Amino acid sequence: MQKAIVWGTVLGVIILVAIGMIYALRAQRIAPKTYPADNGPNFIDVTVYPVRMQETYKLFTNKCSRCHTVARPINSTFTPEEWRKYVYKMMRKPGSGLTPKTAEKIIEFLIYDAQHRERKTK
């Protein structure tokens, strides 16, 4: 009886390890999702922006680069309401480091930037 329990436990552990290895190998093959905006410029020249916006740009790049390229939001063309929804969606993600206060600052910057930066079209 005890041999059956031991062998059952060993077999169970082997199966769990095998499943874990398969999952780990599969996860390595799945590339992170990319968007067309990820391939654009990843920098904004904010030297002509008000000092407050220049400081908020630093916050924006610091927080937003935690989960995706900074190019993604820089090359996205959202309305103010879409920016608000997007940033608050990002705030709910674990590890984002966003608080309602920082989220509002970033939203303010993104809206300002959308209204003042000249976009280059191909």
Number of C-alpha atoms within 10 A of each C-alpha: 5 7 8 9 10 11 11 12 12 12 12 12 12 12 12 12 12 12 12 12 12 11 11 11 11 10 11 9 8 8 7 9 7 11 11 10 17 18 12 15 12 15 12 14 9 15 9 10 15 10 11 10 21 17 13 19 22 13 17 21 19 12 20 22 15 12 12 14 16 22 21 20 22 19 18 16 15 15 13 16 10 13 20 19 14 14 20 17 10 17 19 12 11 9 11 14 15 19 12 11 9 17 20 15 17 25 23 17 20 26 18 14 17 19 11 11 13 8 9 5 4 3
